[in-house]
């Protein structure tokens, strides 16, 4: 299978080349030339563990990796670093299934893909005779950064530089990043928001002069963001896995459709569910849940994508995004896999900050339903689910739960539904505690003692404290660099020692 650019029909690369490059030279994203079909029966998949399901799904996309290479990547990724032997867990509460994707090393769903990406990438480098040191350049809204840092820590032949918005992540997220060990890691806070960080990273990827200078100095850029197809495809796995577990539990019949609800920022996680549906997973609706930065809700409601609006800092910071990079892949597919149509819309977004899709394209994305939750609704649903079911969810998962609740009430659709639960409640303990207690006091100020609130959440919920949280209580802060958004490139050059 080959991969094409969303912006240029003539670009055609292998899976390993797409993983290695991260982003196409024209600024486009790599997409598979066709979505492969799932041919293994769901009954058979229901008898497989996570690793075997992962191989069954990924081998259909990463066709230039040998069986041994891909199995080795999978075995090294999904091992004892996960705190549950099932890798992902399904728990029922509030009449819906929560797919817990946060049992990895950094207690967020990003671990599901970023545990395997370093292995896919270093294998790809060998396959393509790459001699340069690979520099992973990543912008994060909170979770990708730590998961990427943990994945690439001290991996030979790689360096990783992560940018995050100084005041746009939770204190736990920040501490997880700034205490990161590893001789090849660098974390830089920027004065700005996530969109500023993401724009700066994309600009460096597309700067031909910078890339030439990198090459002369023995470096090559790649990405750990979900713009990298090596991040996206592993995410398809857990939706197939979730369906097979529901089947194994007797909760659904073979072929019965489910709804999938995803708290959405950069659009990669829900796009993976869309790819799973295109592979043949029986999915009814893909419910795209936004917080008060509801650019995606407005898009699915009106057909117009418009990032010209205030940027709101919320208690679900990983979704505080106005430029959803992965939406470009959906736009490409909705345009009948037309790179020229996709490129024109992306140029419009770059120039005017907005674009409107045609009625024909809008008709091609009816798999999706948009919804959004306010801050008050997010906290209320945390409290209600805890009170009724003694089940604790984080703020991002709560956005999805709130949106799903409204969807179910509005439509009367009682299809069996799965909510992607994307982070441990301990990552956002202040907001979770205030949701449980039904007030807006706890954790709303940066000055609050984060660890006192974590202790309070543990007492209230009885949830075991993950290793990741125990570690940061005493970890040394190693990364203190802060810069303006327009100085990101200068910091990269300084870190790498290039002039």
Protein Blocks (a to p, Z undefined) as FASTA:
>chain_A
ZZddfkbmkbccdfklmmmnopafkopacddfbdcddfbdfklmmmpcfklmmmmmmmmm
mmmbcfklmmmmmmmmmmmkbcbfklpacddeehiacddfklbfnopaklmmmmmmmmmm
mmmmmmnopabdcddddddehlmmmmmmmmmgopghiacdddddfklccfklmmmmmmpg
cjkbccdddeddfklmmmmmmmmmmmmklmmmmmmnopacddfbfkbmklmmmmmmmmmm
mmmmmmmnopacehiacddddddfklmmmmmmmmmmmnopacfbdcddddfklmkmmmmm
nopacfbbcddddfblmlmcfbdfklmmmmmmmnoopaklmmmmmmmmmmnopacddfkl
mmmmmmpccddddfklmmmmmmmmmmmnopacdfklmmmmmmmmmmmmmnopabdcdddd
fbdfklmmmmmmmmmnopakeopafklcfklmmmmmmmmnopacdfklmmmmmpccfbfc
dcdfklmmmmmmmmnopZZ
